[in-house]
Amino acid sequence: MDDIKRRDPRKEHILRNRLHPQYDEMAVDHDLLLSGGTNRKNPHKQGYLSAEGIKRIDRSGAAIAAAGVAKKQQEQSLPLRTIVNPSNYIVVFSDSDSAKLTVLDKDMLGLAHSLADDGTAVVMINLHSREDDLASAGADRALTLDAASYSPDSWLAILQTIDSELSPKHWIFADGTLVGGDLARRLAVSLGVRPITRGKQFADGELNCGGDASKSVNRKLSRILLVEEQVADPIAGFITEASSLDVAEVAGVIPKVTDLGGVAVDPADIPLAETRFILSGGNGIRNWALFHQCAQALGATEGASRVAVDNGHMPRTTQVGATGTYVNAKVYVAVGISGAIQHLQGMTTCETVIALNTDANCDMIKRADFSIIADSSEVMQALVDATSGGEGELDDVG
């Protein structure tokens, strides 16, 4: 029977108090494991050292952009990992529809390299095309499937073909996602393999899995692994080939599922961490009824700052930030949010940020890709009017 990982109240107390003399000894390098079993970024380790030796937090985005340029220059000088004739394979499957690699994608590739030896090639299968450089993320081989329509039977047949041709040592999927989680379980049944689910952290050849710290267990590795964010660190210190993977054609698959096209989904039902369009409200909003109708008109999932939640305007489940939910939206619209450092950490990986605020010098405006300096009620009313095709329909909203 697998050993049950038990909580250590003393260690949890130390990890919550950074002034404790044993804090540095017990703290994880870049994350804090809270009593709820969720890894959080350590806000005290964010920032950079200025020329005067004083630690600063840059909210303008200039340091982030400079770091991106420096990273590209560094990657060009990194050693290239090449595997001509792989002795084994580890396959990472990503069903994310983002043009950029998500945090979980990079974590899964990092886990794959943690499990790979010198002769093992890491294969990344993408359901959608990617703009990001797969070589810097750690993909030795890459393959993009045709995701024009929902076809789990065809995708499963391709995965079975890859398994028969390559006999991968491990398959790594994202747990909790609609397509990846489903395909992983279908593949496990077809191969007669018991998968590992809800993998949270890899250490000492085992995966810590399950819920909070009191219910998690350590399991020995299986061929099929379903994991969550922060299961491992992304790769560092080298780049890979990211060459195309040749797979035999799969024909004659009779689909059991027919794609009838898109179905309207209530944005309020989409988990905040999975949605791709967020309208987030902060302390600067004076008309919350209009905010809700604007989110509904735009088809956006509602988010909120900590202040808006603490003041009772929004439920706790909508809070974005280091003390709330980390989001990975394609479009993040921040209305009346000044941009506290904890909030900015929670939306770091969002692709396009649009800020609406009356303060042109606030940190959210500095972070945003596009900004609107105006009264939030006027702009939200204009958005509702534009989407509804008329004007004055929400004038009575108090």
C-alpha positions in Angstrom: 0.0 0.0 0.0 1.3 3.5 -0.9 2.5 5.6 2.0 0.2 8.5 2.9 1.9 11.8 3.0 1.0 13.4 6.3 0.9 17.1 7.2 3.7 18.7 9.2 2.0 21.5 11.2 5.4 22.8 12.5 6.9 23.1 9.0 3.7 24.7 7.7 4.0 27.3 10.5 7.6 28.0 9.6 6.8 28.4 5.9 4.1 30.9 6.7 6.5 33.0 8.7 9.4 34.3 6.6 11.0 35.9 9.7 11.4 32.5 11.4 15.1 31.6 11.8 14.5 28.2 10.0 12.5 29.7 7.2 15.3 29.8 4.6 16.2 26.2 5.5 12.7 24.8 4.9 11.4 27.1 2.1 11.4 25.7 -1.4 13.6 27.4 -3.9 10.9 29.3 -5.7 7.5 28.1 -4.3 5.8 27.8 -1.0 3.7 24.7 -0.3 0.7 26.0 1.7 -1.3 23.8 4.1 -3.9 23.4 1.4 -1.4 21.5 -0.7 -1.2 24.1 -3.4 2.1 25.5 -4.7 2.2 29.3 -4.7 4.9 31.6 -5.9 6.9 33.3 -3.2 6.1 37.1 -3.6 9.2 38.0 -1.5 11.5 36.6 -4.1 10.1 38.7 -7.0 12.0 41.7 -8.3 15.6 42.6 -9.2 18.6 44.3 -7.6 19.2 47.9 -8.6 22.7 49.4 -9.1 22.5 50.6 -5.5 22.0 47.1 -4.3 18.4 47.7 -3.4 15.8 45.2 -4.4 13.2 46.8 -6.7 10.0 45.5 -8.3 9.5 46.7 -11.9 5.9 47.2 -12.8 6.5 49.0 -16.1 7.2 45.8 -18.1 10.6 47.2 -19.3 12.5 44.7 -17.2 10.3 41.9 -18.4 11.0 42.9 -22.1 14.7 43.3 -21.4 14.8 39.9 -19.8 13.0 38.4 -22.8 15.7 39.8 -25.2 18.5 38.7 -22.9 16.9 35.2 -22.7 16.8 35.0 -26.6 20.5 36.0 -26.7 21.4 33.5 -24.1 19.5 30.7 -25.9 21.5 31.3 -29.0 24.7 30.5 -27.1 23.3 27.5 -25.2 24.5 24.0 -26.1 22.3 22.1 -28.5 21.1 18.7 -27.3 20.9 16.4 -30.3 19.8 12.8 -30.4 20.3 11.2 -33.8 19.1 7.6 -33.0 17.1 7.7 -29.8 17.1 4.5 -27.7 13.8 5.5 -26.1 11.1 8.1 -26.2 9.0 10.1 -23.7 5.9 11.7 -25.2 4.3 14.9 -24.0 0.8 15.6 -25.2 -0.6 19.2 -25.1 -4.2 20.1 -26.0 -3.8 23.8 -25.2 -5.3 26.0 -27.9 -2.9 28.9 -27.0 -0.4 30.0 -29.6 2.1 30.2 -26.8 3.3 27.4 -24.6 1.5 27.4 -21.3 3.1 27.1 -17.9 1.9 23.5 -17.7 3.3 22.7 -21.2 6.8 23.8 -20.0 6.4 21.9 -16.7 5.5 18.7 -18.6 8.5 19.1 -20.8 10.6 19.7 -17.8 9.2 16.5 -16.2 10.0 14.6 -19.4 13.6 15.6 -19.3 13.8 14.7 -15.6 12.8 11.2 -16.6 14.9 11.0 -19.7 18.5 9.7 -20.0 21.1 10.6 -22.6 19.6 8.5 -25.3 15.9 9.3 -24.7 14.2 11.8 -27.0 11.3 13.9 -25.7 8.5 14.1 -28.2 5.9 16.9 -28.0 2.5 16.3 -29.7 0.4 19.5 -30.1 -3.2 19.5 -30.9 -2.9 23.1 -32.2 -0.1 24.9 -34.0 2.3 26.9 -31.8 4.2 30.1 -32.4 6.6 29.6 -29.5 10.0 28.1 -29.9 9.7 24.4 -29.0 13.5 24.0 -29.0 13.9 26.4 -26.0 11.1 24.5 -24.1 12.8 21.1 -24.6 11.1 19.3 -27.4 13.5 16.9 -29.3 10.8 15.9 -31.7 7.5 17.7 -32.5 4.2 16.7 -34.1 1.0 18.7 -34.7 -2.3 16.9 -35.1 -5.2 18.1 -37.2 -7.6 19.7 -34.7 -10.0 21.3 -37.2 -12.8 19.3 -35.7 -13.3 17.3 -32.5 -12.2 13.8 -33.4 -11.1 11.8 -30.3 -11.3 8.4 -32.2 -8.8 9.6 -34.9 -6.5 11.2 -32.3 -6.5 8.0 -30.2 -5.7 6.0 -33.3 -2.7 8.2 -34.0 -1.5 7.9 -30.4 -1.9 4.1 -30.6 0.2 4.1 -33.8 2.9 6.2 -32.1 2.9 3.8 -29.2 3.3 0.8 -31.4 6.1 2.4 -33.5 8.1 4.1 -30.7 7.1 2.2 -27.5 7.5 5.3 -25.4 8.8 4.9 -21.8 6.2 7.4 -20.6 3.2 9.3 -21.9 2.6 12.7 -20.1 -0.8 14.4 -20.3 -2.3 17.4 -18.6 -4.9 16.3 -16.1 -8.1 18.2 -15.8 -8.3 19.3 -19.4 -11.2 18.1 -21.6 -9.3 16.5 -24.5 -5.9 15.6 -22.9 -7.4 14.0 -19.8 -10.0 12.1 -21.9 -7.4 10.8 -24.4 -5.0 9.8 -21.7 -7.7 7.6 -20.1 -8.7 6.1 -23.5 -5.1 5.3 -24.3 -4.6 3.7 -20.8 -7.6 1.5 -21.3 -6.5 0.4 -24.8 -3.0 -0.4 -23.5 -4.1 -2.0 -20.3 -2.1 0.4 -18.2 -3.1 1.9 -14.9 -2.4 5.7 -15.2 -1.2 8.0 -12.5 -3.6 11.0 -12.1 -3.3 14.4 -10.4 0.5 14.3 -10.3 1.6 17.4 -8.4 5.3 17.0 -7.7 8.1 14.7 -8.9 10.9 13.8 -6.5 13.1 10.8 -5.8 11.6 8.8 -8.7 8.0 9.1 -7.5 5.0 11.4 -8.2 3.2 13.0 -5.3 -0.5 12.8 -6.3 -3.9 13.6 -4.9 -5.7 16.4 -3.1 -4.4 18.4 -0.2 -1.4 17.5 1.9 -3.3 15.2 4.2 -4.7 13.1 1.3 -1.8 13.0 -1.1 0.2 9.9 -1.8 3.5 9.1 -3.5 3.2 6.6 -6.4 5.8 4.8 -8.5 5.8 5.9 -12.1 3.5 4.4 -14.6 3.7 4.5 -18.4 0.9 7.1 -18.5 1.1 10.2 -16.3 -1.6 12.8 -15.9 0.0 15.8 -14.1 -0.8 19.4 -13.0 1.1 22.6 -12.9 4.5 22.8 -11.0 5.0 19.1 -11.3 8.6 19.9 -12.3 10.7 22.8 -13.3 11.1 23.8 -17.0 14.4 23.0 -18.6 17.3 25.3 -18.4 20.9 25.5 -19.7 20.4 23.9 -23.1 18.1 23.8 -26.2 16.8 21.0 -28.3 16.3 20.2 -32.0 12.5 20.3 -32.2 12.7 18.4 -35.5 9.5 17.0 -37.1 8.4 13.5 -36.1 7.4 11.2 -38.9 4.4 8.9 -38.1 2.8 6.4 -40.4 -0.5 7.4 -41.9 -3.6 6.3 -40.0 -6.5 5.4 -42.2 -9.8 3.6 -42.0 -10.8 5.0 -38.6 -14.6 5.0 -38.2 -15.4 7.8 -35.8 -17.8 7.0 -33.0 -18.2 10.7 -32.2 -19.5 13.2 -34.7 -18.6 16.9 -34.4 -21.7 18.9 -34.8 -19.9 22.2 -34.4 -19.5 24.7 -31.5 -22.1 24.9 -28.7 -22.7 28.1 -26.8 -21.2 27.9 -23.3 -22.0 30.3 -20.4 -18.6 32.0 -19.6 -19.6 32.0 -16.0 -19.3 28.2 -16.0 -15.7 28.1 -17.3 -13.1 27.8 -14.5 -11.1 31.0 -14.2 -7.8 29.1 -14.8 -9.0 27.6 -18.1 -10.9 30.5 -19.7 -9.3 32.5 -22.5 -11.2 35.8 -22.1 -11.5 37.5 -18.7 -13.1 40.8 -17.8 -11.7 41.6 -14.4 -13.0 44.3 -12.0 -11.3 46.2 -9.3 -11.9 48.9 -6.7 -12.3 51.5 -9.4 -15.7 50.2 -10.5 -18.7 52.1 -9.3 -21.4 50.3 -11.2 -21.1 46.5 -10.6 -24.5 45.8 -12.3 -23.1 47.3 -15.5 -19.9 45.3 -15.1 -21.8 42.0 -15.0 -23.9 43.0 -18.0 -20.8 44.0 -19.9 -19.1 40.7 -19.2 -22.2 38.9 -20.4 -22.4 41.1 -23.6 -18.8 40.4 -24.4 -18.9 36.7 -23.5 -16.1 37.1 -21.0 -15.5 35.2 -17.7 -15.6 37.5 -14.7 -12.5 38.0 -12.6 -11.7 40.4 -9.7 -9.0 42.0 -7.7 -8.5 41.1 -4.0 -9.9 44.5 -2.9 -13.1 43.9 -4.9 -13.5 40.5 -3.3 -12.7 41.7 0.2 -15.4 44.5 -0.2 -18.0 41.8 -1.1 -18.5 42.9 -4.7 -17.3 39.5 -6.2 -17.0 36.0 -4.8 -13.7 34.6 -3.6 -13.5 32.1 -6.5 -13.1 35.1 -9.0 -10.0 36.5 -7.3 -7.0 36.7 -9.6 -3.5 36.9 -8.2 -0.8 35.2 -6.1 -3.4 34.7 -3.3 -6.1 33.7 -5.7 -6.0 32.1 -9.1 -3.2 32.2 -11.7 -4.8 32.8 -15.1 -3.6 32.2 -18.6 -6.1 34.1 -20.8 -5.6 35.1 -24.3 -7.2 38.5 -23.5 -7.3 40.0 -20.0 -9.3 43.2 -19.6 -8.6 44.9 -16.3 -11.3 47.5 -15.3 -10.5 49.8 -12.4 -7.6 47.7 -11.2 -4.5 49.7 -10.1 -2.1 46.7 -10.3 -0.9 45.4 -7.0 2.2 43.1 -7.4 0.2 40.1 -6.2 -2.4 40.7 -8.9 0.2 41.2 -11.6 1.8 37.9 -10.6 -1.5 36.1 -11.2 -1.8 37.3 -14.8 1.8 37.1 -15.8 1.2 34.6 -18.6 -1.8 36.4 -20.2 -1.1 37.1 -23.9 -2.9 40.4 -24.3 -3.7 42.8 -21.4 -6.1 45.7 -21.8 -6.3 48.2 -19.0 -9.2 50.6 -18.3 -8.4 53.2 -15.6 -8.6 56.9 -14.8 -5.1 56.9 -13.5 -2.6 57.0 -16.4 0.3 56.3 -14.0 -1.0 53.2 -12.2 1.0 50.0 -12.5 -1.7 48.1 -14.5 -1.5 50.8 -17.2 2.2 50.3 -17.3 1.9 46.6 -17.6 -0.9 46.6 -20.3 -0.4 46.1 -24.0 -3.3 48.5 -24.6 -4.8 51.0 -22.3 -7.9 53.3 -22.1 -7.8 56.3 -19.8 -11.4 57.0 -19.1 -14.3 56.5 -16.7 -15.1 52.8 -16.5 -18.9 53.2 -16.6 -18.8 55.2 -19.8 -16.5 52.7 -21.6 -18.5 49.6 -20.4 -21.7 51.2 -21.4 -20.2 51.9 -24.9 -19.1 48.3 -25.1 -22.6 47.0 -24.3 -24.1 49.4 -26.8 -21.7 48.3 -29.5 -22.3 44.5 -28.9 -26.1 44.9 -28.6 -26.3 47.2 -31.7 -28.2 49.9 -29.9 -27.6 52.7 -27.4 -29.1 53.6 -24.1 -30.3 50.0 -23.3 -28.6 50.0 -19.9 -29.1 53.6 -18.9 -31.4 52.5 -16.1 -28.7 50.3 -14.5 -28.0 51.7 -11.1 
